[in-house]
Amino acid sequence: MEEVGELARLINHRFGTKPKKPGERDQDLAEELADVLFVVLCMANEQGIDLDEAFDGIMEKYRHRDGDRWVRRVD
């Protein structure tokens, strides 16, 4: 789960109040998000979790709970 910590550190540097340490390399947000996604996919696979099904369920929860907070985009 080191990747989650790296993503959190990047977000703190970009949007929070924690400055980077001298000499600390710049991190790419897209790369860090992809790292976390990869780890999540590996964990789900190892545990036999169907992420499509889980994601559909969680989106239904958010649609029900937060349906008045956003408008669905139609392209």
N, C-alpha and C positions, 0 to 999 in steps of 0.2 A: 504494500500500500504506500510505498515511498512516493509513487507518482501523485497520489492525492495531496501529499505534503508539498510536493513541488508546485502543483497547481495552486494550492492555497498561498504559498509564498509569492508566486507570480501575481496573483490577484491582490495581495497585500501591497506589493510594490507598485502596481499600476493604479489601483483604485483606493487603497487604504493609506494609512499613515506610517507604514513601516518602510523606510528607505532601504535600498540595496546596500550591501556591504561593499567597501572599496574592492575592486577587482572581481566582484561577482558577475558572472556572464549574463547577458541578456537572454531571456527565455521567450520562446515563441508560444503565444497563447494557443494557437491551433494545434501545435505539436503536443503541448501538455494536455489539452483536452483529449486528443487522440490516444495518448498514453493511458489516461484514465479509462477511456472507453475500452481499450484493448484489455486492460486488467479486469474490468467488469464483465466483459464477454467471456474471458477465460474462467472467471469464478463461476459464472452462470453455467457454462458448459460442464465444468467439473462437478457441479452440484446437481446437474440434470434439470436446471430451471429453464423454462420456455420464456425467454424475454419478450417475444412478441405478445404472448398472452399476458404476461405481467404488465407490460407497457400499456396494452389496451385497457386493462383493468384500472391502472393508475390514472390514465387519461379520462376515463369515465368518472372516476372520483373527482378529479379536478373540474371537469365540465359541470358536474352536479354542484360541487361546493363553490366554485368560482365563476360559474357561467355568466354572471352579471358584471364581472370585472374586465372582460375582454370581448372582442368581436372576432368571430371566426373569419379568417381571410379566405376569399374566394378568388382564385386566379382564372 
